Amino acid sequence: MKNSLLFLFISLILYSCKTNNYINHELNNVGFKSVVIDTLFKDKISIRAILIDGNKIWYAADKAKFGFYDLNLKSKVEKSIENDTVNLEFRSIAQTRNNIFIINVGNPALLYKISKNKLSKQVVYQEKDEKVFFDSMQFWDDNDGIAMGDPVSNCLNIILTKDGGNSWSKVSCEKLPKVAVGEAAFAASNTNIILKNNNAWIVSGGVKSRVFYSPDRGSNWSVYETPIVQGKAMTGIFTADFYDFKNGFIAGGDYELPNQNVANKAITTNGGKKWKLIANEQAFGYASCIQYVPESNGRALVTVGTAGLFYSNSAGKKWTKLLNDSSLYTLRFFDKNNAVAAGKDKMIHIKFRN
């Protein structure tokens, strides 16, 4: 009897120690616990497109505005593009080593090449059509770039450059998957296009919400179904990110029902061919921008949207709200603990603390 009790007592101690070690291990890996916010500037402006260029944060905005904030000098340089016939609004921005590119979201599409040094500008592409609506733009390198927009025919409107943005050509619908009637995209945060090496992923929304994929810098395309909520004009994927060639995340929801968190988050582990809903009916509703945290092995993500800023350290299974700010539209990390975000009337620096 004594031996039995002794065995039971030792077993309980070992189980307790094992459980405590497990709990401590989990606590040591919860990641970010809070954020510190530094407002870089405020203005009457709507910013949905930003990019990081060393110590400068470039942005494209409404009211024909673009510019950059210098983190070292703690100052903003802003310009406007004069156009007597068009109310310009920029929701896409991309860069090469020497130039910035921004494109008017609506008709006519006017794509500007802007010198980083002199801020001189020239139109390098234009397209006139009542259906024109450009959503996102990115560059693979200093030569190859891509921009995409809503369909003007029976395919997504995709244009490519091979000469550093000096000239652009439209991809024929014969080379692209056909879209459904009512399938388009959302210019929410310039995260409709994700590039890794030669790969490109483009997300759509609306009546159909899918992922278009090219393995060869836009020459050939496939399309994959997703389980994200779809079927109405303002439903679907609003944002995407890939950590590497296999692991990706898509988010969005119903813009008209921003608190609804059903079927608005999904992950892939095979490069976008198959998607699986995650954290369904949990955490945030409508999301405007999703980003992987650098150096996190694909486990840490941050998203902004109408519900605020949320963080996951479990590849999207569980989420924690770190900031109750519904005015942020887009976010980019410049290292694993620091990001910049922008949206309605402001740009902020976010310091993530463990």
QUIGICOR-V997397 format. One record per run of one state. SS is the DSSP state (helix for helix, strand for strand, loop for the rest). FROM is the first residue (numbers start at 1). TO is the last residue. Records with the same first field share a line. If there is no record, write none. Layout:
# QUIGICOR-V997397
SS: FROM-TO / FROM-TO
This chain:
# QUIGICOR-V997397
loop: 1-1 / 28-33 / 54-55 / 62-64 / 71-74 / 81-89 / 96-98 / 105-108 / 116-120 / 128-133 / 140-144 / 150-156 / 162-168 / 171-172 / 176-182 / 185-192 / 197-198 / 204-204 / 207-209 / 215-221 / 226-234 / 243-247 / 255-264 / 269-275 / 278-286 / 293-300 / 306-307 / 313-319 / 324-327 / 336-337 / 354-354
helix: 2-27 / 173-175
strand: 34-53 / 56-61 / 65-70 / 75-80 / 90-95 / 99-104 / 109-115 / 121-127 / 134-139 / 145-149 / 157-161 / 169-170 / 183-184 / 193-196 / 199-203 / 205-206 / 210-214 / 222-225 / 235-242 / 248-254 / 265-268 / 276-277 / 287-292 / 301-305 / 308-312 / 320-323 / 328-335 / 338-353
